[in-house]
Amino acid sequence: MNKILLVGRFTRDPETRYSQSAEPLAIARFSIAVNRRFKRDGEADADFINCVAFGKTGEFIQRYFVKGMSIGITGRLQVRNWEDSQGQRRTTTEVVVEEAEFVERKAANNSYRDNNTFAPAPQPKTNSYSGNDDGFYQVEDSVDPDDLPF
């Protein structure tokens, strides 16, 4: 089985190109810094992982992620071999992203990407009915428990 789960931060903005086929396919390339669990000499250490995402996943990453943002990805490890323009045999290892998701709130980064522009993240709505911030609504005493859908 070849399955990879990573959570890291973008080291640069994703670069997206489209294939030259009859139906162009998005190909997004990026790298993420993934912190290591243990520190060397008291300092945090990270691995820098090259990633590639195709199709809708690549378009999603291009549209909503920028350098510094956190991302959670699921995919598979791929090793590619090719010959460069000087005839040298080259090898690269990368993660082919199958799923990508946000791992931090927009407010944590203070910006988001929408059509390549940046804007302040919207502030979460507060519950004005109950006046609390725990995410629950106050149920009125006049509500019959048999009328509730659960």
C-alpha positions as CSV (number, residue, x, y, z in Angstrom):
1,M,0.0,0.0,0.0
2,N,1.3,3.5,-0.9
3,K,-0.5,6.1,1.2
4,I,0.8,9.3,2.6
5,L,-0.8,11.7,5.1
6,L,0.9,15.1,5.6
7,V,0.2,18.4,7.3
8,G,2.5,21.2,6.5
9,R,2.9,24.8,5.4
10,F,3.4,26.1,1.9
11,T,7.0,27.2,1.2
12,R,5.9,29.1,-1.9
13,D,2.8,29.8,-3.8
14,P,1.5,26.9,-5.9
15,E,2.4,27.0,-9.6
16,T,-0.3,25.7,-11.9
17,R,-0.1,24.8,-15.6
18,Y,-2.5,23.1,-17.9
19,S,-1.9,20.1,-20.1
20,Q,-2.0,20.5,-23.9
21,S,-4.6,17.7,-24.3
22,A,-8.1,18.0,-25.9
23,E,-9.4,18.6,-22.4
24,P,-6.8,20.6,-20.5
25,L,-5.9,19.2,-17.1
26,A,-4.7,21.5,-14.3
27,I,-1.3,20.5,-12.8
28,A,-0.4,22.3,-9.6
29,R,3.2,21.9,-8.2
30,F,4.2,23.1,-4.7
31,S,6.2,22.2,-1.7
32,I,5.3,22.1,1.9
33,A,7.5,22.2,5.1
34,V,6.5,19.4,7.5
35,N,7.8,19.7,11.0
36,R,9.7,16.7,12.4
37,R,8.5,15.3,15.7
38,F,11.8,15.6,17.4
39,K,14.1,18.6,17.6
40,R,17.8,18.6,16.9
41,D,20.0,20.6,19.3
42,G,16.8,22.2,20.7
43,E,15.7,23.6,17.3
44,A,12.8,22.5,15.3
45,D,13.6,20.7,12.1
46,A,11.5,20.2,9.0
47,D,11.3,18.2,5.8
48,F,10.6,19.9,2.5
49,I,8.2,17.8,0.5
50,N,7.6,18.3,-3.2
51,C,3.9,17.8,-4.2
52,V,1.9,17.7,-7.4
53,A,-1.9,17.8,-7.7
54,F,-4.0,17.2,-10.8
55,G,-7.4,18.3,-12.1
56,K,-9.9,19.7,-9.7
57,T,-7.6,19.1,-6.7
58,G,-4.9,21.2,-8.4
59,E,-7.4,24.0,-9.2
60,F,-8.6,24.0,-5.6
61,I,-5.1,24.3,-4.2
62,Q,-4.2,27.1,-6.7
63,R,-7.3,29.1,-5.8
64,Y,-7.3,28.9,-2.0
65,F,-3.7,28.4,-0.8
66,V,-0.7,30.7,-0.7
67,K,2.8,30.6,0.8
68,G,2.7,30.2,4.6
69,M,-0.7,28.6,4.8
70,S,-1.2,25.2,6.4
71,I,-2.6,22.3,4.4
72,G,-3.5,18.7,5.1
73,I,-2.9,16.3,2.1
74,T,-3.5,12.6,1.4
75,G,-1.8,11.0,-1.5
76,R,0.8,8.6,-2.7
77,L,4.6,8.7,-3.1
78,Q,5.9,8.7,-6.6
79,V,9.4,8.3,-8.0
80,R,10.0,9.6,-11.5
81,N,13.1,9.1,-13.7
82,W,13.9,11.1,-16.8
83,E,16.8,12.3,-18.9
84,D,17.6,16.0,-18.9
85,S,18.7,18.1,-21.8
86,Q,22.4,17.3,-21.2
87,G,21.6,13.5,-21.3
88,Q,22.0,13.1,-17.5
89,R,19.7,10.6,-15.8
90,R,17.6,12.4,-13.2
91,T,15.3,11.2,-10.4
92,T,12.7,13.0,-8.3
93,T,10.4,11.9,-5.5
94,E,7.1,13.7,-4.9
95,V,3.7,13.2,-3.4
96,V,0.8,12.9,-5.8
97,V,-2.0,14.7,-3.9
98,E,-5.3,12.9,-4.0
99,E,-7.1,14.9,-1.4
100,A,-6.4,18.4,0.1
101,E,-8.1,20.2,3.0
102,F,-7.8,23.3,5.1
103,V,-6.3,22.7,8.6
104,E,-6.6,26.2,9.9
105,R,-9.3,28.9,10.0
106,K,-9.1,31.7,7.5
107,A,-8.8,34.2,10.4
108,A,-5.6,32.4,11.5
109,N,-3.9,33.5,8.3
110,N,-5.7,36.8,7.8
111,S,-5.9,36.4,4.1
112,Y,-7.3,34.0,1.5
113,R,-7.1,33.7,-2.2
114,D,-10.1,34.3,-4.5
115,N,-9.3,34.8,-8.1
116,N,-5.7,35.7,-7.2
117,T,-6.6,38.6,-5.0
118,F,-6.2,39.0,-1.2
119,A,-8.9,40.2,1.1
120,P,-9.4,40.2,4.9
121,A,-10.8,37.0,6.2
122,P,-14.5,37.3,7.2
123,Q,-15.1,37.4,10.9
124,P,-17.2,34.6,12.4
125,K,-20.8,35.4,13.2
126,T,-21.7,35.6,16.8
127,N,-24.8,34.1,18.2
128,S,-26.9,37.2,19.0
129,Y,-29.9,35.1,20.2
130,S,-28.3,33.5,23.2
131,G,-25.4,35.9,23.7
132,N,-22.9,33.2,24.2
133,D,-19.9,32.0,22.1
134,D,-20.2,28.3,22.7
135,G,-22.0,27.7,19.4
136,F,-25.3,26.5,21.0
137,Y,-28.7,28.2,20.8
138,Q,-30.8,28.6,23.9
139,V,-34.0,26.6,23.6
140,E,-37.1,28.5,24.8
141,D,-38.9,27.0,27.7
142,S,-42.2,27.1,25.7
143,V,-40.9,24.6,23.2
144,D,-42.5,21.1,23.5
145,P,-39.7,18.5,23.5
146,D,-41.9,16.2,21.4
147,D,-41.7,18.8,18.6
148,L,-37.9,18.6,18.4
149,P,-36.6,16.6,15.4
150,F,-34.1,14.6,17.5
